[in-house]
Amino acid sequence: RYRWICFKLQNVAGSATLTLNVRVLDSPGPPSNITVKDVTKNSATVTWDIPENEGGGPVNNYLIDIREISRKGWTRLTDKCRRLSYKVSDLEEGGIYFFRVTGENEYGIGVSAETKEGTKMTGHFSVGRSFSDLVMEVQVGRFHSSPTHRGHPHLK
């Protein structure tokens, strides 16, 4: 990220203008598009995209935190994640959790992004969008089959 800075100096002898292009070296902004996928009764995978503003250096690590809905404080799951996803295990079935992700670069730990809504740990199948067009066809009719034996030897 670059910023332009313009200096104008003036005294009785005259004036001078100096324009500088300054590279800002800072910690990263918040990761974008944080989502929770592959939810089961006791695990989930948190995914995100790199921050729009990496702060002047590439993000080389992420910190992942979790918070139960009934708690106010966050618990650190890991401070060493180098991918854009993290699988969380050993969660309580039926529990509702929030997740937070923070990027880190060589200049420091950045701004966090967190899930807006809690994620409920459930092992139940939920119907997704791909099943919305499913149509079941049922045919109703009379089926007749002649008996092979009519119960009396003289009847045919």
C-alpha positions in Angstrom: 0.0 0.0 0.0 1.4 3.4 -1.0 0.5 6.9 0.0 1.4 10.2 -1.6 2.7 12.9 0.7 3.2 16.5 -0.5 5.4 19.0 1.3 5.3 22.7 0.5 8.0 24.8 2.1 7.9 28.6 1.9 10.0 31.5 3.2 11.0 35.0 2.1 13.4 33.5 -0.4 10.7 31.6 -2.2 8.9 28.2 -2.0 9.5 24.6 -2.9 7.3 21.6 -3.2 8.3 18.0 -2.6 6.0 15.1 -3.4 6.9 11.7 -2.0 5.5 8.2 -2.6 5.7 6.4 0.7 5.2 2.7 1.2 3.2 2.0 4.3 4.4 -1.0 6.3 1.8 -2.2 8.7 0.0 -5.2 10.0 -2.8 -6.7 7.8 -6.4 -5.7 7.7 -9.2 -8.2 8.5 -9.5 -11.4 6.5 -12.4 -11.4 4.1 -15.3 -13.8 3.5 -15.0 -15.8 6.7 -17.4 -18.8 6.6 -18.0 -22.1 8.4 -18.3 -25.2 6.3 -18.6 -29.0 6.7 -20.4 -28.8 10.0 -21.0 -32.0 11.9 -22.1 -32.8 15.4 -18.6 -32.2 16.8 -16.5 -30.5 14.1 -16.5 -27.7 11.6 -14.1 -26.1 9.1 -13.5 -22.3 9.1 -12.5 -20.8 5.8 -11.5 -17.2 4.7 -9.8 -15.2 2.0 -6.6 -13.1 2.4 -7.2 -9.5 3.6 -7.8 -6.9 1.0 -5.0 -4.9 2.7 -2.0 -7.1 3.5 -0.3 -4.2 5.3 2.8 -3.9 3.1 3.9 -7.5 3.5 2.4 -10.9 2.7 0.3 -12.5 5.4 2.3 -15.6 6.5 0.2 -16.8 9.4 -3.3 -16.8 10.9 -4.6 -16.9 14.5 -7.9 -18.8 15.0 -10.2 -18.2 18.0 -13.5 -19.7 19.2 -16.2 -18.4 21.5 -19.2 -20.4 22.8 -22.5 -18.4 22.6 -22.8 -18.4 26.4 -19.3 -16.9 26.9 -18.0 -13.4 26.4 -14.3 -14.3 26.0 -12.4 -15.9 23.1 -10.3 -19.0 23.3 -7.2 -19.3 21.1 -7.4 -22.5 19.0 -4.1 -22.0 17.2 -1.6 -19.2 16.5 0.1 -21.2 13.7 -2.1 -21.6 10.7 -0.5 -21.0 7.3 -3.6 -22.0 5.2 -6.9 -20.3 4.4 -8.8 -22.9 6.4 -8.8 -24.6 9.7 -10.7 -27.7 10.9 -12.0 -27.4 14.5 -12.7 -30.7 16.3 -13.9 -31.9 19.7 -16.9 -29.4 19.8 -20.0 -30.1 21.8 -23.0 -31.5 19.9 -25.7 -28.9 19.9 -23.3 -26.2 20.9 -23.4 -22.8 19.1 -20.0 -21.3 18.3 -18.5 -18.1 16.9 -15.1 -18.1 15.1 -12.5 -15.3 14.7 -9.6 -15.2 12.3 -6.6 -12.7 12.5 -3.9 -12.4 9.9 -0.2 -11.8 10.8 2.7 -10.5 8.7 6.3 -9.5 9.4 5.0 -6.1 10.7 2.6 -7.5 13.3 -0.8 -9.0 14.1 -3.6 -7.5 12.2 -7.3 -6.7 12.6 -9.7 -9.7 13.3 -12.7 -10.8 11.4 -15.4 -12.9 13.0 -18.5 -14.9 12.0 -21.6 -12.7 12.2 -23.8 -15.6 13.3 -23.2 -18.5 15.6 -22.8 -22.0 14.1 -24.7 -24.8 15.7 -23.0 -28.2 15.8 -25.5 -30.7 14.4 -25.1 -34.1 12.7 -28.6 -33.8 11.1 -28.8 -33.7 7.3 -30.3 -30.4 6.1 -31.7 -30.1 2.6 -29.6 -27.8 0.5 -30.3 -25.8 -2.6 -29.5 -28.8 -4.9 -32.6 -30.7 -3.7 -35.1 -27.8 -4.2 -36.0 -28.9 -7.8 -36.4 -32.6 -6.9 -39.8 -33.9 -8.2 -41.1 -37.3 -7.3 -43.5 -39.0 -9.7 -46.0 -41.5 -8.3 -48.1 -43.7 -10.5 -51.3 -45.1 -9.2 -53.1 -47.9 -11.0 -54.8 -51.2 -10.7 -52.7 -54.3 -11.1 -54.3 -57.5 -12.0 -52.8 -60.9 -12.1 -54.7 -64.1 -12.8 -54.5 -66.6 -9.9 -52.5 -69.7 -10.7 -54.8 -71.8 -8.6 -58.5 -71.1 -8.0 -58.8 -73.2 -4.9 -61.1 -75.9 -6.3 -59.8 -78.7 -8.6 -62.8 -78.4 -11.0 -62.5 -74.6 -11.6 -60.3 -73.3 -14.3 
